[in-house]
Amino acid sequence: MHELQLVAMGHAEAEMAWQERGLCAQTDPEAFFPEKGGSTREAKKVCVGCEVRQECLEYALSNDERFGIWGGLSERERRKLKKRAV
């Protein structure tokens, strides 16, 4: 996306523009929100090669996402990461 396009967008839209580039947008969303005790392996494989992995993780951490795989980490892994940062 060009800088001028981002300026023309609203602030919230510009902050979320990374989602369109996420590999998860081309994948079954159920893989990223497994049932309790379900495998996260497939979702994490997708995240490894994703160009917006860092933006995704930052979004999840700043918005306290409690469910799903974001930026290659599960909710438990994100909680541990936040605790270490404090």
C-alpha positions as CSV (number, residue, x, y, z in Angstrom):
1,M,0.0,0.0,0.0
2,H,1.3,3.4,-0.9
3,E,1.7,6.1,1.8
4,L,-0.9,8.3,0.1
5,Q,-3.4,5.6,0.3
6,L,-2.8,5.2,4.0
7,V,-3.2,8.9,4.5
8,A,-6.5,8.9,2.7
9,M,-7.8,6.0,4.9
10,G,-9.1,6.5,8.3
11,H,-6.6,6.0,11.2
12,A,-8.2,2.7,12.3
13,E,-8.4,1.4,8.7
14,A,-4.7,2.2,8.2
15,E,-3.7,0.4,11.4
16,M,-5.6,-2.7,10.2
17,A,-4.3,-2.7,6.6
18,W,-1.7,-5.4,7.5
19,Q,-4.5,-8.0,7.9
20,E,-5.2,-8.1,4.2
21,R,-1.6,-9.2,3.6
22,G,-1.7,-11.9,6.2
23,L,-1.3,-15.5,5.0
24,C,-4.2,-16.4,7.4
25,A,-6.5,-14.4,5.1
26,Q,-6.0,-17.1,2.5
27,T,-6.4,-20.0,5.0
28,D,-9.2,-21.7,6.8
29,P,-9.9,-19.5,9.8
30,E,-10.8,-22.4,12.0
31,A,-7.2,-23.5,12.1
32,F,-6.4,-20.2,14.0
33,F,-9.1,-20.7,16.5
34,P,-8.9,-24.4,17.5
35,E,-11.2,-25.9,20.1
36,K,-9.8,-26.2,23.6
37,G,-7.1,-28.8,23.6
38,G,-7.0,-28.8,19.7
39,S,-3.8,-28.6,17.7
40,T,-2.2,-25.2,16.9
41,R,0.4,-26.8,14.7
42,E,-1.1,-26.0,11.3
43,A,-1.8,-22.3,12.1
44,K,1.7,-21.8,13.4
45,K,3.1,-23.3,10.2
46,V,1.3,-20.6,8.3
47,C,2.5,-17.9,10.6
48,V,6.2,-18.8,10.2
49,G,6.2,-17.6,6.6
50,C,3.9,-14.6,7.0
51,E,5.3,-11.1,6.2
52,V,3.0,-9.4,8.8
53,R,3.6,-11.8,11.7
54,Q,5.1,-9.0,13.9
55,E,2.2,-6.6,13.2
56,C,-0.2,-9.4,14.0
57,L,1.5,-10.3,17.3
58,E,1.7,-6.6,18.3
59,Y,-2.0,-6.2,17.5
60,A,-2.9,-9.2,19.7
61,L,-0.7,-8.0,22.6
62,S,-2.0,-4.4,22.5
63,N,-5.6,-5.5,22.2
64,D,-5.4,-8.3,24.7
65,E,-6.7,-11.0,22.3
66,R,-7.5,-14.0,24.4
67,F,-8.4,-16.5,21.8
68,G,-6.7,-17.9,18.7
69,I,-3.2,-17.9,17.2
70,W,-1.9,-14.4,16.5
71,G,1.6,-13.7,15.2
72,G,2.5,-17.4,15.6
73,L,1.7,-17.6,19.3
74,S,-1.2,-19.1,21.3
75,E,-3.0,-17.2,24.0
76,R,-0.9,-19.0,26.6
77,E,2.3,-18.1,24.8
78,R,1.2,-14.5,24.5
79,R,0.4,-14.3,28.3
80,K,3.9,-15.6,29.1
81,L,5.5,-13.1,26.7
82,K,3.6,-10.2,28.4
83,K,4.6,-11.4,31.8
84,R,8.3,-11.5,30.8
85,A,8.0,-8.0,29.4
86,V,6.7,-6.5,32.7
